[in-house]
Amino acid sequence: MNSDAKRDYNELLECMQKQGGSYDIPLIEKAFTYCVDHHKGQKRLTNEEYYIHPYNVAKIIVTLGMDSQSIAAALLHDVVEDTNVTVDEISRLFGDDVALLVDGVTKIGRLSITSKEQQQAESLRKMLIAMGKDVRVIIIKLADRLHNMRTLAAMPEQKQRDKALETLEVYAPIAHRLGIRPVKEELEDLAIKYLDMVAYNEIEDLLKHRKHQREQILDDIKTRIETRLQAELPNVKMSFQGRVKSIHGIYRKMYVQSRDFDEIYDVYAIRIITDTVADCYNILGIMHDMFQPIPNRFKDYISTPKPNMYQSLHTTVTSREGIPFEIQIRTFDMHHTAEFGIAAHWKYKEGVTGTDKYMEDRLAWIRQVLETSDVSGDASEIVRTIKVDLSQEDVFAVTPQGDVINLPVGSTVVDFAFAIHSAVGIKMVGAKANGKIVPINHEIQTGEIIEILTTNQAGHGPSRDWMNIAVTNSAKAKIRSWFKREKRTENIEQGRNDLERELRRNNISFNDKEFEEYIEDFARRMRFADADEFYAAIGYGGVHISKILPRIREDYTKKASAAKAMDIKPLAQKRQTSSEGVVVEGIDNCLVKLSKCCAPLPGDDIIGFITRGHGVSIHKCDCSNVPRDIINAAEPDRWVNAHWDRVVSESFTSTLQISAIDREGLVGDVMNAAYNMRLAVHQINARQIKGGNSVININISAESVEHLRSIIARLEKISGVFSVERVVQ
């Protein structure tokens, strides 16, 4: 071990000494030496010795109060992935528990024929399965991601954005659900720094410029509070802290909810920590006597804890200077849990073995996430479930029996019913909110008493429309599971009809025999037993046509090209490029115009129609005005081949119509997505329509049709969006 490594090891020991408790020093020293030796010669993009990364991850693990095995696994977490070391060797040298942790954090090897997104999803799935066995896996992974984000500046710009987006959408929500607040907030702040540098700097400047003024006022308020509480509760142990809201928390309110900085009441908060729950409520009464409470700004997370175990009383009041601020009141135990979450209750810390009911209850969401992907058979469902179901904001609704159900903001009564139990959701015929009948798409608000109306009628089940109404992936998975189990014949028919309709819409046509043979072959390639199983999967929603259509289109194009090469003799062609950038085969010096019925864009497959006195009108090949069988159509000679000129610039403007379930922050999410894709947005407008839905029209610039398709695919992933279509002007 060289002198730098020795210095770093001594710093790690000092960090452990500050934490207190007992550690297996020989195990940690052995892991540190092994890490340094096996990463020797490797460099990070920061040009540091590679061992610096696992060393810093181990330091984060120590500050979270984790045990010796976790520290050793943090030091070794990259040796299997980046060196020739195997998991078996780690098991032999450091024990099975350390090997399990290292293997859980290690990404899966490269899979054949999978996209980058699928690779990420499979690695995440592997990690969650390991996490179900030992939660320390995810705590190490979060520490790993945190140090990577701290050193993200060394990466290329696009990598920075990709990592930051993945952190914000996947790892920060997991840290939030585990209740590890410092890690969650730092991950979010660092992600925003790379995703929206301008906004990050603006918020940082606002905090910096007002810091001195606010600190003086808050110090004065804190002194008054301490004096009053010590006078009225002289025998109660209390601690006082100040808290500044995270940059990401301010960002969400300023840029997603469109609030001014001065309209955010909880930027600054005073935290009062005491011994008992009774003391918390006594202190709350004194605070409301001292200051004027702001209506509808009181939250009792003690009687109704958050899903991540967080407990505290929150109230927003106004000082005599007219400055609103938040007061948080909690016990010392609650404060420890709020800071360290599940790490604060780590069973191995006290040497507890066997089943831990507390931990099992707190990690039940992992099983739900994995079950959701198991039902669909698509690992990428895991990412979607984390983005939606582990939302950082929750609503709390109550059953008539008094049970509290936590759901992501925007959830409907469909989500509520399936959150109670699958059987309740399947039998649901209606719902009441606070005693009044509400529609199925009613969006749940915190504090509502929701009663689900059910029927015992045989054969009753959910409607297919509920897939567009449900917000949580767990509810959608249960609906899909029911259709898969109960409606096979209907699913086959529905799937076949949906596929045939989509193929017609894309101008893909087979004769009956060709179609049956092709679908049988395609189903086998998709690993289905036969065509009926493939159709059924489409029918119940297990397979999305939008995902398989590009492969079908590619197969069809290859087949059509091969047939054309065999049957059609090449003709001498003359080229004429119009002002629209279109080449019409066999015709010189003619007027060319793009038809308004389908508004073709550069990159679309096109065909020309010779008009009488108005030149050649250009249509998309899948336009409803283009006959499917041109040879047998009326006046087939007037249809001519056309294509886009190679030199034409493919940049164009296009209007997209986004249909979605109406909710707060929808337009902000659309604009965030547009910003993340670096789109030029020329115009955007939104309106409410019937049924609790809304329509957003957004006019953007795209570089090509393929670029436009990727934009549409990205917008379709926004929560609540059920369709994105190009608007023909």
N, C-alpha and C positions, 0 to 999 in steps of 0.2 A: 504494500500500500504506500503510495507516494505521499509527500508532505501535504499536498492540497487535499487529498482524500482523507488523511488523518485529521486535518483541521475540520473538515466537514463532518466526519464521524463524531468528533468531540462536540460539535455544535448540536448534533442530533441527540447526544447523551444529555446535554444541558437542557434541551427542550423537554426531554422526558422527565428530568429532575424537577422542572418547574411545574409539570403536570401532577407530580406526586404519584403514589401508587407503586405497585411492584411490577417489574418487567423481567422477561427472560433475556438478560443481556447477552449471554453466549449465543443464543439463537439469532439475535439481531446483528451482532458483530459478524457472525458467520455469513448471514445474508448480505450484509453490506460488502464484505470482502468478495463474495461470490459475484455480486453485481458489478463491482469495479473491475474485476478480472475478466469477466465475460463480455463486458461492453468496451473493453480496451481497444483503442484504435478507431472507435466509432465517434462521429461528431454529430451534433444537432445543427439545425439551420442557423442557430445563434452562434455557431462556431465554438461552443463549449464542449467539454468532454461529455459523452452521452450519459454517464452515470449521474450527472447533475440533475437530470429529470427525475429518475426514480427516487433519488435522495430527497428532492423537494416534495415529491408526492408523499413520501414517508413522513416528512415534517408536518404536512397538512393532516395526515392521519393521526399523528401524535396530538396535535392541537384539538382534534375532535374527541380525544379521550379514548381512543380505541386500544385494543390489546396487542400483545407482542406478536401474535400470529399475523394480525392485520399489518403491522409495521413491516414484518419480514416479507409478506406477500407484496406490499407496496414496493419494496426494494427490488423484488424479483419479477414484477409484473410484465416486463418487456423482454425478459431473456428467452422465453419460448418463442415469441413472435419474431424477434430480431436476431437471434443467434441459433446455433445448432442444438441447444439444450432442449430436452423433451420433458413433458409433464411427469413421466415415470421417474426421470432422474431427480426432479424437484421433490417428488414424493419420497424417494429413497433417502435423500439428504436432509429434507426439512419436515417430513411428515405429511400425512394425507390431507390434513386440514389446510395447510399452506398450499399444497398442490391444487386442491379444489378451488381456492381463492384465485390463484394465478391462472388456472385454466378458464375460470369464469370470466375473467377480465380480458383474456386473449381473444382477439378477433378470430373468426373462423377462416380457414384457408380459402383460397380463391375457388369459387364454384364455376363450373362450366355453364355457358349460355345463360348467365344472369347479369342483369344490369347493376349499375353502381347502387341504385336504390334498393334492389333486392338483396344485394350483398350486405348493405347496412342493416336491413330489416332482419336478415338471418343472424347476423352477429348480435343484434339487440335481443332477438329471441333466445339465443343461446345464453346470453348474460342474465336474462330474466329467469330462465329455468334454473340456472346456478344460484341466482339470488333467492329463489324459492327455498333452496336447501340451506343457504347461508347468506343472510342479508349483508354481511361484510363485503361481499362481491361488489355491490353497487356503491357502497361508501368509498371503496378503493377507486372504482371507476370515476366517481364524481371528483375525487381528489386529483386523479390523472387528468381529467378534462379541465379542471380549474387551473392546474399549472400550465397545460397546453395553451389555454386562453390567455394567461398572463404573458406568454412568450409568443403570441400569435403574430406580432409585428414582423417576425423574421420570415413569414410565409409569403408567397405571391398573393396579389390582391384578390384574385378569384377564390383561392383556397381560404383566405381570411373570411370572405363572405359566406362560403359554403359551411365552414366550421362554425361560424358565428350563428348562422341560421339553424343548423342542427342543434347547437347548444341551447338556443332560445326555445326551439320547438320540442326537444326531446329531454335533454338533461336537466334544464332548469325546472320543468314541471315535475320530474322525478324527485329532485332535491326538495321541492316544495311539498310534495306528498309525504316525503319522509320527515319533513319538519326541520331540515337542517338549514335554518335561515341565513347564516352568514355565507354559506356556499351558494345557496340559491340566488341571493341578491348580488353577489360578486359576479356570478356567471351571467346574470341578466345584464348588469351594467357593462361588462366587457363585451357582450354580444352587441348591445346597442352602439357601443363605441365604434365597432367595425361595420355595422349595418347602416347607421345614420350618424356619421361623424358630425355633421353640421348641428343637428338637434342635440347631440350629446354635449358638444362644446357650449351651445347656448344655455342649456340647463346648468352646466357646471359654472358658467359665468354668473348666472342669476343667483345661484347658491353662494358663490364667493362674494359678490357685491353686497348681498344683504346679510351675510353671515354676522358681521360685527354688530349691526343694529339689532338683529333678532336675538343674538346671544345675550346682549345686555338686558333686553326686555325679559327673556326667558329666565336668566339668572335671578332677576328681581322677583319674578313670579315664583320660581322654585324656592327662594328664601322665604317668601310669604307663606307658601304652602307648608314648608317644614316647620315654621314657627307656629302656625295654626294647629297642625296635626300633633306636634309635640305637646302643645298646651292641652288639647282635648283628649289625646290618647297617649299619655305619658309612659305607660307600661308596654306599649306595643313596639316591637322591633320593626324598623322601616329602613329602606334604602332608596335613594333618589337618583335617577339618571335622566340625561337628555337624549333624544333620538332624532336624527334627520332622515327623512324619507329617501329611499334609494333613487338613483337617477332614472332607472327603468320604471319605477312606480310613478314618478313625476311625468315621465315621457308618455306613459299610457293615458294619463289624464289630460295632458296638454295636446297631444297629437292624435290620439284615438278618440277621446271624448270631447275634444275641441274646447278645453277650458283654458282660461288665462292663468298664469302662475299664481296671481293673487286670489284666484277662486279655489285653490287647493288648500283646504283647511288643515290637513294633517301633514304638511311638509315638516313641521317641527312638532315634537311631542315631548311630554314629560312622563316618565315612567316611575311609578311608585310600587315598590316590591315589599311585601310584608309576610307575616307568618301563616295566617289562616284565611280561609274563605270568608268567614264572618268579618274579619278585619277589612277585607277587600270591599264588602258592601257598606260597612260603616264609613270607610274613607270616601267611597263614592257619594254618600249622603252629604258629607262635609264639603266635598268639592262642588256639588250642585248648590250648596248654600253660599259658598265663596264667590262662585262665578255664574254667569248666565249661560245655561245649556242651550246649544243650538238644536232646534226641533229635528227629530228624525235622524239624529247623528249618534244615538246611543246603541251599542252592540254588546250583548252579553254572551261572550264566548266561554264563560265558565259553566253556565247551565247547558249551553249548546256548543260543545267543542267543535272545532273544525276537523275535517277528516284526517288531517295530519297531526292530531293530538293537541293542537294549539289551544290554550285557554287563557283568557284575560278579559277584563272589562275595558271597553273603549267608550269614551265620551268626548265630544267636541264642545268646547265652551269658549266664551269671549272674555278677554281680560278687560280691565277698566280702561285700557288704552285703545280698546276696540279691535284688538288683534285676536283672531280665532286661533286656537291651538288644541291639540288632542292630549288627553290624559289617559294613560294606560295603567291599570291597576291589576296586579297579579301576586300570587304567592312565590316564594323562592323556588319551590319545586316546579311550579308552572314556568317560571323564568328559565330554569335549566332546560326544561323540555322545549321551550320556544327557541332557545339558542341551538340546541343539539339534536332535537327531534328524536328519532329512533335510536340514535347513537347514545342518548342519555339513558336508555333503558337496556343497554346491551347485556344479554344474559351471561355471556362468557366472562364479563368483567368481574363478576362476583363468583365465578366458578360454578354457576348453576348449569346443570345438565338436564337432559330429557326434554319433554314437550313444554313449551312456553306458550300458554294460551294467549297471553297479552300480545306477544310478537305475532302469533298466527292471525289474530284479529286485525292487527295493524297492517299486515301484509296480504290481506285477502284480495286487495285490488290487483296483485300480481296474477293470481289465478284467473281473475276476470279478464285481464288483458290477454293472457295466453288462451283462454277458452274462446275469446272472440276470434282470434286468428285460426284456432283449430276448426271452428265451425265453417269459416270461409275457405280454409285451405290455403290462404294467402298470407305469408309472413308480413307483407307490407301493411296489413291491417293493424299490426302492433304499433307502427309509427302513427297511423291515423288515430288509433284509440288513445295514445298518450297525448296527442295534440288536443283532442276534444275532451275525453273523459277525465283527464288529469288537469283540467282547466285550473288556472290559478285563482279564479274567482268562483265561489259557489253560492247557490241559493239553498236555503233551509226551509223545507216544507214539512208539515206534520200530518200524520194519518189521524182519523177520528179516535183511534186508541191511544194517541199521544206519542207514537214513535216518530222520531225525527229522521227524515230522509235527506241526505246531502246530494245535490246534483250540480253539474256545471251551469253557469249562467246561460239562459236561452233554452233550457230544457222544457219540454212540454209534458202534458199529463200522460202521454204515451211512455215517455222515459220514466216518469214517476211510477206508473203501473208495473212496468217490467223491473224496476229497481226493487219493488216490494217482493215480487216473485214472478217467475215466468207464467205460472198458472193464472195469476191475477191479470197480467197483460193480455193473455190469450182469450180470457173470458170477458174482457172489458167491452161494454157497450156505450159507456158515457162516463162523465165525471162531474163533480161539483167542487167549486172553490169557495170556501167560506159559506157553504150552504146554498150557493146558486149554481144552476146548470151552466157549464162552460163548454165551448167546442173542443174537439179532440186536439186541435193545435194550440190550445191556450198555453201561453208561456207562464211558467210558474214564478211567483214572486216570493221572496223571503217572508216567512211568517204565515203564509196561507195554510188553511186546513183543507187538504185535498182528500175527497172521498171518491173512490173508484167504484163505479156502478158495473156490476157483472151479471152474467146470465149463466144458467146451467143447461141451456139448450144444447142438445147434441149436435156436433158438427160445426158449432160456432168457432170462429177464429179471427185473427187480425186481417185487416184489409191490406192489399199491396200498397195502397197510398200511404200507409203509416211509415213506410221506408223513407219517404220524403219529409215526413213530419217529425220523426224521431231525430234527436240530436246526438245522443250518446251512441257510440259504436256497440256497447253491450246490448242495448235495446234492439238495434238493427240486427245484430248477430242472432238474438233470440227469435226475432221475426223470421229471418231467413231460415233458421233451424226448423221452425214450425212448418213453413212451406215445404222445405226439403223432405220432412218426415211425413206430412199429412196429405200433400197435394201432388204426388208424383205425376199422375196422368195430366192434371191441369198444368203442371210445370213444363212438361214435355211440349204440350201444345203451345203454351205461352212462349216458351223459349224459341221454338221453331218459327212462330209467327214474328217474334221480335227480330230474329236474325234475318229472315227473308225480307222483312220490311226495310231493315238497315242496308242490306245488300242492294235492294232496288234503289234506295235513296242515293247510294254511291255508284249507281250504274254498273253493278257487277252482276252479270247474268250467266247462268248455266242452263243447259237443258236438264230435264228431270234425272236422267241416268247419271250425267256428269256430276250433278249436285249431290246425289246420294253417295256416289263413290268418293267425291272430294271430302264431304263432311265426315264420312266414316274414317278416312285416312287422317283428317285433321284432328278428329276426336282422339284417335290413338296417339298422335303426336303430343296432344295435350294431356296424355295419361288418363283418359277416360276409357271405361270398358267398351263402350259403343256410342253410337250417335245419340241414342235416347238419353243416356246418362249426361252427355254433353248438353243436349237441349234442356234437360231438367235443371242443370246447374245455372244456365242462363235464366230460366224461368223463376227460380227462387232467389236469384241475385248473387250466387256464389261466383259466377263469371260475368265480368262486365264486357259488353260487346265493344265498347270504345277501346278496351285494351287489346282485344284480339283482332280488331278490324285491320290495323296496319299489316299484320301478317297475312291475312286473307287477301288484302288488296295486292300485296307483293306477289303472292302465289298466282293470283289472277292475271296480273300484268305480265309475269314471266310466261304464263301459258299463252296469253293472247299474242305476245311478241313472237313466240315460237311458231304459232299457227300462221301468223302473218308472213313470217320469213319463208315458210313452206309453200303457201298458197298464192301469195301476191307477188307479181313481178314488179320490180322497182321501176318507177316512171321517171323520166327526165323532168326535173322540177325547176321552176323558175321562182326566184325569191323576190318578194316585194315587202319591204318593211314599212308599215304605216306609222303615222304619228303616235299610234297607240302601242308601238313596239311589237306588232304581230306580223308573222310571215304567213301569207296565204299561198298554198301550193298550186302551181299551174296558172296563176293569174298575175298579170303585170298591171301596175299603175291603176289601181282601183281604190275607191274610198272604203276605208275599213272603220267600223264603229263597234263599240262594246255594248251589248244588249243590256237593257235595264232590268229585264226580268230575272237575271241571275247574277249580274254584276261580276263577271270573271276578273280575277286578279292574276298578276304574274306568278307562274308556278302551277296554276290550275290547268287540268287537261281541258283543251278547248277544241271547238269545231266551228266552221263557218257556214252561213246560209246566204246564198246569192239572192238579194232582194231585187225588186223591180224598181229601178231608178234611184236606189239609195245605197248602192255598193254592197259590201259583204258585212253581214251582221254576225258578230262573234258571240257564241254561247259557251257555257261550261258543258262538258260532255254529259254531266248528270242533271242538266237543266230539264225541267218538266216539259219544255217545249221541243226538246230534241227526241225524235222517235227512237225507241229502243232497237227496232229493226229497220235500219235506214234503207236497206235494199228493197224491202217490201212496202216502204212508206210511199205516200203520194209525192211525186216529183223528186225522186232520189238524187237526180243529177244536180239539183240545186244545193246539195250538201257537199262541202269541200273540206279537205284536210287543212288544218291551221295549227301553228304552234308559236310560242313566244320567241322572239329574236334573242339570240345569245347575248347581245350587247345591251339589252334593255335593262335599266335599273329596276330592281324588284322592290324598292322601298315604296310603300303606299300607305294611305290612311284607311282605316276601316272602323266601322261602328259595331260594337258587340252589345248584345242585350243579355243581361244577367238576371235570371229569375231566381228568387230566393225567399226563404221564410223571413219575414220582417223581424228585425231585432235591432237593439241598440248597438252602435259601433260597426254596422255592416259596411257602410260607405267607407269608413276609416280603414277597415280590413282590406277592402278592394284597393284603395289608394296605397296602402302599405305594400300589397302584392305588386302593384304597378311600379312602385318605387324600387322594390327589391329586384325587379326584372329590368330596371333602367329604361322604362318605357316613356316615350313622349306622349303625355295625355293632353289632348286639345280641348276636350269638353266632357263633362260628366253631369248627368242629372238622374234623380231618383224619384220614384212615386210609389205610393201604396196602392195595392189592388185588393180585390175581395179575397176572403179566406185567410186573412192574416199574412199575406205575402207581399212582396214588393218587387219592382222592376227597376234595374239600373241600366241606363244606356251610357256607354263610355266610348269616346272617339279617340283612337290611338294611332300611332305610326308603327308599322311592322316591316321587317326587312324581306320577308318572303312568306309564302303560304305555309311552309313548314314552321317558320317562326310563329306565325299566327296560331297554328295548331297547338304549339307548345304553350303559348299564352293562354289559350282557351283551357288546356288541360290544367294549367296552374290555377286559374281562377275557379275551376270546378272543385278544387280541393278546399276552398274557403268554407268554413262552417255555415251550414244552412243553405248553401247554393245547390240547386237541383238541376239547373241547365244554363249553358252559355252558348249563344248562337250568334252567327254573323247576320247583321241586318242589311238587307238589300235596300239601298237608298232609292 
